[in-house]
Amino acid sequence: MLLMILDHSLLALNLLPELRILTRPAMPVFMMLSGHLFTGRFNIYRIVQVLIVACFVFALSRFMGWPGGVLVSWLLCWPLMPLVSKHPFAFVLVGYSLSVFFVVPGLDYHPGLILLFLSLGRLIRMPETLQIPFFSFVGRYPLSFYSIHFFLCFLYLKRGVLDAYI
């Protein structure tokens, strides 16, 4: 999550574009962790939260001129997670095939790639998790941190546009 926030902040502030090569793996890492942490059951309350943030981020990203939709792509793939949990290797191949052979316009990350990374997350098993208090705090509230940082990027990029209305 923090890597994604750093990546978006560097993009919005137009700072150190060469550093973004280190922050671009944020989405694959985030999706692999999402797949790794999947508990096998759905929490409708959480899905609704993600849907609200996905709509919010998608609208802001379109207004900023950025492609939007990593959370939209995640929501499209999430119903498949029980099957992905049972057959992760097969879904790595399915996700790769979808991303190569089918075009999905309007989204920044192809749902096939999201499916591929969710599946890789199911394949990877870490023997122990490093616990750092700040990272644990961010991990407990990922949607809050994601939507707040995205809104701050929006405010920074559109400060000239918004000044006319204030």
N, C-alpha and C positions, 0 to 999 in steps of 0.2 A: 504494500500500500504506500509506504513512504517513498519507494522508488518511483511509483507512478505519480505521486504528488510532485516530486522533484522534477520529473520529466515534463509534466504539464507546466510547471512554474518556469522552467528554463525556456520552454517554447513561448509562453505568454510574455515573458520579460525580454525575450530575444537575447538571452545571456548565454555565453559559452556554447554555441551550437556544436562545437567539437566534443563537448562533454556529454551530449545527448546520446552518443554511441554507447555510453555506459548505462544510460537510463532506459533505453528502448526495450530491453528485455523485461520491463515491468509487467506488461500484459501477459506474456507467456508464463512468467513466474506466478503472477496472481491467479491465473486460470488453473495452473497445475496445482497450486495450493487449494483452490476451491474444490477441484476434483479429489484431491487427497483427503480433505476434511469432510467430504460428503458423508453424512451419517446413515444414509439409506432410507431416510424418511423425509417427507416434505412438511414444511411449516408454512401454512398458507399466509399467516401474518407476515412472515419474512418475505415471501414472494411478492405480496402487495407492497411492502416497503421498497423492494428492489424495483418494482414496476413504477412506483412514484418517482424514485430517483432517476430511473432510466428515462422517463418522459422529461423530467427537469433538465437533465444533462443533455439529452438529445436536442431539446429546444435551444438551450444556451449555445451548444456547439454549432448548431446551424446558424445562429445569429452571429457568432464569432467568425464564421467562414471555415470552421473545422469540420471534417467529417465526424459524424457522431454515431454512437450505437454499440459500444462494446458491451454495455449492460443489456441492450436490446438483443444482441447476439447471444449473450449468456442466457437470457430468458427463453429464447427459442430452443436452446440446447438442454436446458435444465430438466424438462420432462423426460428426457432420455436417460437421465443419470441412473435409475435403477438397472436399466439394461447395460449401461456403460460399466457399472460396478461388477456385473456378472461376466462381461465379455470385453474387458478394456482393450486388449490387443486388436480385436476385430474393429472396434470403434476408432482406434488410431488410424487404421486403414480407411474406414468409412469417412472420417473427418478429412483426411488428406485427399481422398478422391473427390469429395464434395468441393473442397477449396480449389482444386485444380480444374475440374470439369464443369462447374456451374458458377455463373456470375450472379452475385447478389448486389445490385446497385444501392447506393445510399448509406451503406454501413462502412465504418472504418475498418472493422475486422470481420472477415467472412465467418459465418456461423460454423463452417467446416473446420476452420482453424481453431475456433473456440472448442469445438467438440474434440479435436485432436489433442489440445492441451489439457482439457478436463480428463480425457482418457489416459494421457501420460501421467497425470496426477494420481490416478487410481493404480497405475502400474508401479509407481515409485513409493516405497515405504521407507521412511526415515526411522532409524532405530530409537532416536530420542530427539526431543524438541528443545532447542535452546530457549530459555525463558529470560527475557530482558524486560523489566517492568514497563518501560515506555512503549516498547513494541507490543507488549501484551495489551496495553491500554488502547493503542491504535487498532489492534486486531479485534478488540471487543466491539468497536464502533466503526467498522469500515465504511458503511454507507454515509454516516455523518461526516467523517473526514473527507470522503470522496466528493460529496455534494458541496461541502463548504469550500474546499480548495478549488473546485471547478467554478463556483460562483465568484470567488476572489479573482481567478484568472479572467472571467468574463468582465468583472468590474474594471480590472486594470486595462484590458484591451479596448473596452468601449468607453473609457473615461471621457474622451472628447465628445463622443456622441451623447453620453448621459449628461454632460455639463449643460447642453442646450436645454434640457428639460428641468434642470434644478434651479 
